[in-house]
Amino acid sequence: MTQPRMTSIPSAIAAAADYMPYAHERLDDNAWAYIASGAGDEITFRANRAVFDDLALNPRVLADVRSGNTALTLFGKRFAHPILLAPVAYQRLVHPDGELASVQAAAALEAGMIVSTLASHTLEDIARHAGAPLWFQLYVQPDRGFTRELVRRAEAAGYSALVVTVDAPIAGIRNREQLVRFQLPEGIAPVNLCGMETPAPIPGAKSQVFDMLMAHAPTWKDIDDLRAATRLPLIVKGILRPDDAERALAAGADGVVVSNHGGRTLDSQP
Ligand SMILES: Cc1cc2nc3c(=O)[nH]c(=O)nc-3n(C[C@H](O)[C@H](O)[C@H](O)COP(=O)(O)O)c2cc1C
């Protein structure tokens, strides 16, 4: 019997967390700041980790677990276990293969993957490399026609659900990124947004924040419009309040992702 080839996993790595120092040594400060930082003072970013570590399992002993499994059906698709890779933008920042490598890794481990609007490969290329269910994460764009076109492309490429992220109407302000003057290196870009035009400024704008930066931010009307525009299961990502969860379901969403975006967009959230 041949042994599985493990030679490509470095001996210093036993668990997922072991990749962290390993990656830090290999990435430049620019990429590291983007991947590993949180918004503002990183209060939420740190609290997330602490709260997660605080979760305790309460095992029931002596059960007969033969033929046990973790399989489940989510929005009509069978998963071997309830694990999907969260949408993460610009994966070519950390490896030239970027999302193409991630989607193959997901398939190898029978995990699903949620592909970011800000992927650094096209959503069609990623779908061609997929071997497990793919969901598309949508950032509503200032140009709503372009946004609908993204949805249509995701449907055509075989994505099986739409995850609309609503907790990042503007990019998070990350002090660590500011300190290294983060920018996307040449050759890495949000390729799925190619050809999108910058919207014209709103005449008579008063507030730089509300009337300019957030002038095109999505609202509940966009959830209504998306519900009407697609038959894909619609999942709203970035919900933190029960009343918002209820409102999302009332608007026709099929599910919500309770998340504070890893503490990357707004600091001091639960
Ligand atoms: C480097 C990085 C990039 C991310 N990019 C996106 C993105 O493009 N779209 C999105 O919805 N979330 C993005 N996220 C947030 C993650 O999807 C996820 O919400 C976060 O890691 C926290 O996990 P949780 O939501 O399971 O709590 C990103 C997270 C990281 C660390």
The ligand as an ORCA input file, in Angstrom:
! r2SCAN-3c Opt
* xyz 0 1
  C      -7.831     38.552      4.743
  C      -9.325     38.501      4.869
  C     -10.102     38.905      3.804
  C     -11.494     38.851      3.877
  N     -12.237     39.180      2.785
  C     -13.596     39.074      2.837
  C     -14.384     39.329      1.691
  O     -13.884     39.627      0.617
  N     -15.734     39.240      1.822
  C     -16.344     38.889      2.999
  O     -17.568     38.806      3.066
  N     -15.608     38.631      4.095
  C     -14.253     38.710      4.040
  N     -13.501     38.413      5.154
  C     -14.180     38.029      6.404
  C     -14.314     36.538      6.512
  O     -15.171     36.038      5.511
  C     -14.895     36.120      7.881
  O     -16.108     36.781      8.107
  C     -13.932     36.446      8.997
  O     -12.690     35.805      8.758
  C     -14.459     36.037     10.376
  O     -14.995     34.759     10.397
  P     -16.508     34.514     10.866
  O     -17.371     35.349      9.980
  O     -16.706     33.045     10.673
  O     -16.586     34.943     12.296
  C     -12.100     38.429      5.081
  C     -11.310     38.010      6.162
  C      -9.943     38.051      6.056
  C      -9.118     37.588      7.234
*
